[in-house]
Amino acid sequence: MTVSQQEIHDSRRGRLVTSFAQALTRALVALVPIVFILSGCMQTFDRALDAQEADRASITGYGDIRSYLDARLDEFPRNAGDWAPATKSSGLDVLMISGGGSAGAFSVGVLSAWSASQTRPEFDVVTGVSTGALIAPLAFLGSAYDDTLVHLYTSGVAKDLARSKSLGGLLGSSLLSAEPLSRMVERFITPEVLEQVAAEHRKGRRLFVLTTNLDTQRAVIWNMGAIAGSNRPNALKLFRNILVASASIPGVYPAVMIEAEAGGRHFKEMHSDGGSASQVLMLPQTLLASGESLVPAKRQNVNFYVIVNNALMPEFASTPDRTLSVIARAYSIFVKSQTQSALTALYNYSKLTRARFQLASIDVQLPYSMSDPFNTDYMRAVYNLGYAELSAGTLWKDSPVFR
């Protein structure tokens, strides 16, 4: 039988195809263990393995520098001396600064006018969430840093924070780049600022900031003064990272990875905007529910000053019937409602413990566009509002007013 040229060609092609398939199969078989090893390494070394390990996590070398908003009293840090503020003979002055993005300029206006009136207390405790976290360290250090805050919130430099990562951001970790925010924090949180925070902490004053651990769904309270005074070589980096995390709106800015360890195993936690959990960092929920006073003696007063960088009143707007517009509008309603509930809880606690409750919020509807979130004219308008209302003596309300 004569074998044709076509048959010879087909036979060779078949052998080539078979050889290629065998080679490809061998390559894939060889790659499979590597893929599993790499994925295993990522799971083993990069993130907590389960909820139990995440709950045991701490920041290596720092001790009890953090707690949780939902912590039970028996879970609170054992080194109470590092957490409880030193009480003056007159009592405590506590300043709480909320989230609110560019509307943080409202707080800056209040603080500036307060300094000008020469009635601004030296606060024993300062807390901050989101944009309030960025303001809190400089507010904690006092009037000497008013000019820095005014520059950050009214000069126009904040417009750089809205730099987009391009359309690819929709499929990546965030819509906006983290670099402008990180650079801004690096510029104003200097080694000198860190040392000044540490010095005030040693005097018994306390600075707290809130982030949200996205993996555990828990709000984390960071003792920033203890971090500043730790003398750890990476304290400045950790301090800055926490501020950036607290101000990083999920999806808009990337979450911040913070190194932690549990049982000798090191991994990273994913921290984001503290405002996801609470717009105002008040007291741990267990303490709010207990009705226990923050001061030991009845003659000592506790003054709560809460600055909300948002409107608590309803704000009318004709919402376009489009997906993103409806989602944005619903989110703004959620934030407003969440803040109202938190303030009501603090007000009720104040009544129980005879603390003085003072609330400031944006009570005028000002033009704002989500397409231009750091508009300089808007930021100057809310700054001027805060400044004018404190100067006129019309700022503070002694009970939650939501209409």
Residue, then its C-alpha position, 0 to 999 in steps of 0.5 A: m500500500t502506498v502512503s500518500q504525501q497528504e497522509i504523511h503530512d497529516s501524521r506529522r501534524g498529529r504528532l506535533v499537536t500531541s507533543f504540544a498538548q503533552a508539553l502544555t499539560r506538563a507545564l500546567v501540572a508544574l504551575v499548579p503547585i506554584v499557584f497554590i503555594l503562592s496563594g497559600c503564602m498570600q493567605t498565610f502571611d498577608r492577612a488574618l486567617d480567621a476571626q479568632e486570630a483577627d480579634r487577638a491581633s495587636i501592633t507589635g511593640y506598642g502594648d495596648i494602644r487601641s480598643y474598640l467602640d463595641a468593647r465590653l468593660d472587661e475588654f478595655p485596655r488594662n493600662a488605664g493610666d494611659w487611657a483615662p485623662a488626668t482630671k482637673s479640679s474643675g473637671l474635663d473638657v472634651l472636644m469631638i470632631s465629626g467626619g464630613g469631608s471638605a465640610g471639615a472647614f466648618s470645624v476650622g472656622v469654629l476653632s479659629a473664632w474660638s481662639a480669637s475670642q480667647t475663650r477656647p479651653e485647653f481640651d483634656v480629650v480630643t477625638g476625631v473621625s475621618t476629616g475630623a481625624l485630620i483636624a484633631p491632632l492640631a486642634f489638640l495642640g491648640s491655637a498655635y496651629d490654627d493657621t495651618l488648619v486654615h491653610l489646609y481647608t481654605s487655600g485651595v490645596a485640598k482640590d488636589l485630593a480629588r485626583s482620579k486614578s482614571l476609569g480603571g479605578l472602577l475595577g481597582s481598589s479605589l476611585l481616587s489616588a491615595e498619594p495626595l492625601s498621604r502627602m498632605v498628612e506627611r507635610f503637617i504631621t511632622p516629627e515635631v508635631l509627634e513630639q508635642v502630642a507625646a508631651e501633652h499625652r505625658k501631662g494626662r491629655r488624650l487624643f483618640v482617632l477612629t478607624t474601621n477594620l473592614d475585615t472584622q467590621r469593628a470600629v477601632i479607637w486608637n490612642m494617638g498620644a500613646i503611639a506618639g510617646s512610644n519611642r518606637p522607630n516607626a511611630l510617626k509612620l503608624f500615626r500618619n497611617i491611622l489618620v489617612a485610614s480614618a479619612s479614607i472613604p471606602g471605595v473612594y480612597p484605598a484602604v490602609m494596610i496596618e501591620a499587626e501580629a497574633g501568636g507570633r504570626h505577622f499579617k496586615e489589617m485593612h483599615s478605612d474610614g472611621g465614619s463607616a462605623s460612627q460619624v463622631l467618636m464619643l465614648p465606648q458603647t458600654l460606657l454610654a449605656s452604663g451611666e457612669s460619670l467620667v469624673p469621680a467627684k460631683r463638684q467636677n464638671v464634664n463639658f462635651y463639645v461636639i462639632v458636626n461637619n454636616a447638616l443635621m436638618p433635612e436638606f431638600a434636593s430634587t434627586p435625579d432618577r439615576t443609579l449613582s444619584v440615588i445611591a449618593r442621596a441614600y448614603s447622605i441620608f444614612v450618614k445624617s440618621q447615624t449621626q442623629s442617633a449617636l448624638t441622642a445617645l450622648y445627650n441622654y448619657s449627659k443628662l444621666t451624668r449631669a454633663r454639659f452637652q454643647l452641639a454645633s452643626i451646619d444649620v444653613q443649606l449651602p450649594y454643594s456638588m459631589s462632582d467637585p467635592f473639594n470646591t474651595d468656595y464651598m469650603r470657605a463658605v462653611y469656614n465663614l459660617g463656623y467663624a461667624e456663628l461662634s463669634a455671634g454667640t449663636l453656635w452652640k445648642d444644648s440639646p440635639v436639634f434636627r429641624 
